Amino acid sequence: MGYKQGLFKPKQPSKYKGNIHKIKYRSGWEYDMMVMLDLSPLVKVWSSENIIVKYWDSIKRRNRSYYTDFYVEWSNGSKMILEVKPHTKLIKPPLNETKRLNEHINIFDKANATVAYCRALQRRGIDVKFAFVSKINGKYKMIEYDGTNPTK
């Protein structure tokens, strides 16, 4: 079974920062998040895959870059970078499950670099926080992450 992928057409295009004709979702969860961001009165502005974060890939031992899933400016003035991930991928797997462990490490290599990016913005007076978005017990939840384990 493949991933749900396609182009998203916002109902409120004025809320989207970027080219509204090139909004791509790479999973059903990303699609769901786009619908929520587009329709929520709590969201002032949002964008998808418009922030590039450089990070150290500790598995492949080299510098890399990735596009964050979402940037959101809330109606209360706060700003967040959101990364959509299944909650199971945020929990460290057993050491003998190498593939899952490497994926987990890669997720947190990116997350830690994104937290550092947010802190650099905060030093310049731009208050941006980072959070994972996961589906837990059938509902989407934001799990703020500041460089410590979010699954404690």
C-alpha positions in Angstrom: 0.0 0.0 0.0 1.5 3.4 -1.0 1.5 6.7 0.7 -1.3 9.2 0.0 0.3 11.9 -2.0 -0.9 14.8 -4.2 -1.4 18.5 -4.6 -3.5 20.4 -2.0 -5.9 23.1 -3.0 -6.6 25.4 -0.1 -10.1 26.8 0.5 -8.6 29.9 2.0 -5.6 30.6 -0.3 -5.0 34.0 1.4 -3.8 32.2 4.5 -1.1 30.3 2.6 2.4 31.8 2.3 3.8 30.5 -0.9 2.7 29.2 -4.3 -0.8 27.9 -3.8 -0.5 25.8 -7.0 2.5 23.8 -5.6 1.3 22.7 -2.2 2.4 19.0 -2.0 1.4 16.5 0.7 3.4 13.3 1.1 1.1 11.4 3.4 -2.4 11.3 4.6 -1.4 12.8 7.8 0.2 15.8 6.0 -3.0 16.2 4.0 -5.1 16.2 7.2 -2.8 18.8 8.7 -3.2 21.0 5.7 -6.9 20.8 5.9 -6.8 21.7 9.6 -4.4 24.6 9.0 -6.4 25.9 6.1 -9.8 25.9 7.8 -8.8 26.7 11.4 -9.7 30.2 12.6 -6.7 29.9 15.0 -4.3 30.0 12.0 -3.4 33.4 10.6 -0.7 32.2 8.0 0.8 28.8 7.2 3.2 27.3 4.7 4.5 23.9 3.8 8.1 22.8 3.1 9.4 26.4 2.8 12.0 26.4 5.6 15.3 24.6 4.9 17.2 23.4 7.9 20.8 22.1 7.7 21.6 19.2 10.0 24.3 16.7 10.8 23.2 13.2 9.7 24.8 11.1 12.4 24.0 7.8 10.6 25.6 8.8 7.2 28.1 11.1 8.9 27.6 14.1 6.7 25.9 17.5 6.5 22.5 17.5 4.9 19.4 19.7 4.5 15.7 19.1 4.8 12.5 21.0 4.4 10.4 21.3 7.5 6.8 20.1 7.1 4.9 23.3 8.2 5.4 26.8 9.4 2.4 28.3 11.2 1.6 31.8 12.5 -1.3 31.5 15.0 -3.9 34.2 15.4 -2.5 34.9 18.9 0.8 35.9 17.3 2.8 32.8 18.2 4.9 31.0 15.5 5.7 27.3 15.2 7.5 24.9 13.0 5.6 21.6 12.8 6.9 18.2 11.8 4.2 15.5 11.2 5.4 12.0 12.5 3.7 8.9 13.7 4.0 8.8 17.5 5.6 5.3 17.3 8.6 6.8 15.4 9.2 9.3 18.3 9.7 6.4 20.8 13.2 4.9 20.7 13.0 1.3 19.4 15.0 -1.6 20.8 18.7 -1.5 19.9 18.4 -4.7 17.9 15.9 -3.1 15.5 18.5 -1.3 13.4 16.3 0.1 10.6 13.8 1.6 13.0 16.6 2.8 15.3 18.3 4.6 12.4 15.1 6.2 11.3 14.5 7.4 14.9 18.0 8.8 15.1 17.5 10.6 11.8 14.2 12.1 13.0 15.9 13.5 16.1 19.0 14.7 14.1 16.6 16.8 12.1 14.5 17.8 15.2 17.6 18.9 17.2 18.8 21.0 14.2 15.3 22.6 13.9 15.4 23.5 17.6 18.8 25.1 17.2 17.4 27.0 14.2 14.5 28.2 16.4 16.9 29.3 19.1 18.9 31.2 16.6 15.7 33.1 15.5 14.8 33.7 19.2 18.2 35.3 19.7 17.3 37.7 16.9 13.9 38.5 18.6 11.8 36.1 16.5 10.0 33.7 18.9 9.5 30.5 17.0 8.9 27.1 18.6 9.1 23.6 17.3 6.7 20.7 17.7 5.9 17.3 16.4 2.3 16.6 15.4 1.3 13.0 16.0 -2.0 11.1 15.9 -2.5 9.6 19.4 -5.7 7.7 20.2 -7.3 8.9 17.0 -6.6 12.6 17.5 -3.9 14.9 16.3 -1.7 16.3 19.1 1.1 18.8 19.2 4.1 17.7 21.2 6.4 20.6 21.8 10.1 19.6 21.5 13.0 21.7 22.9 15.8 19.2 22.6 14.7 16.8 25.3 12.8 13.5 24.8 9.1 14.4 23.9 7.9 10.9 24.8 8.7 11.0 28.6 
